[in-house]
Amino acid sequence: MKTLKLVIFCFVLSSTSFSVFGGNSTGETITFTVDANGYTGLLQLNSGGEPQFGGTEDITFAFPLKDAYSCTLNTGASFEDVINGRTSDISIYFNKDHKIDSVLPKSAATIILSNTGIVLNTSQITINPKRFKNSWYTTAEYKEFPYHKYYTGKSTITLVNGLTYQIGGGTDSDLSHGPASNDLVSKYTNVFNFEVTESGTVSVYDHFNTNAKTKGNKLIFKTSKVKIDPDEISGGKVLTYHTGTEIIYINKPTKLRVIRSTAGFVTWELAPGKTGYYYFLPL
């Protein structure tokens, strides 16, 4: 019989949120186009501007020249691992004639239109949550920015080759309800990383192998059950668990099927304006 290990931590906190806006200065700009090639996810210039999404029509991007003849297009995960060559960004480099000189990762796109545009190299990836019945999302796709697009059950999505993405189940809010200095919470996450290789297969690496397994272009969740008991957590008060597309109210001992090694939480009302958070991490 397998023994389920849990890391559990509990806090009483208030949540806050903020947003950051950037602007462009006037002056010389570089313009280029992107053929998304079936990719419908996020494409956003890291230098600023409104988020764009792939589709059937080409997208035109422009950015101020300033000092650098380069830009990056982010696909949602904001992930960069220089040592191992993993990234969620497409970096585009230009020459002094404002023509595209190169693209990194090379497998992510092909230069077209006389070096004034790129076409993304894409593959269809099948996500199979198996026994995980709640909704799941990837950091690349949005229903309406900044709200992620959720899926339930097995689905096939189109992603860009050579890039790293994140996937999670349940609510897409991060575990940042507490102070930024709260190291205990910041060490854990409710998403895990995977990458689409240059050949279009899917891969998980390092400790993310505890979250999922892969076969060809298929990614399959690994899951565990977690027992949630209101009597033990909140003194019998009703607990709330967000699945992303619905809310589950827990008023008795309940077993939740979750993705292994991804942190989750339930909440309850302590008093008007005060919320209790109970975090769990199935190992």
Buried (B, 14 or more C-beta within 10 A) or exposed (E): EEEEEEBEBEBBBEEEEEEEEEEBEEEEEBEBBBBBBBBBBBBBBBBEBEEBBBEEEBBEBEBBEEEEBBBBBBBBBEBEBEEEEBBBBBBBEBEEEBBBBEBBBEBBBBBBBEBBBBBBBBBEBBBBBBEBEBBBBBBBBBEEEEEBBBBBEEEEBBBBBBBBBBBBBBBBEEBBBBEEEBEEBBEBBBBBBBBBBBEBBBBBBEEBBBBBBBEEBBBBBBBBEBEBEBEEBBEEBBBBBBBBBEEBEBEEEBEBBBBBBBBBBBBBBEEEEEBBBBBBBBE
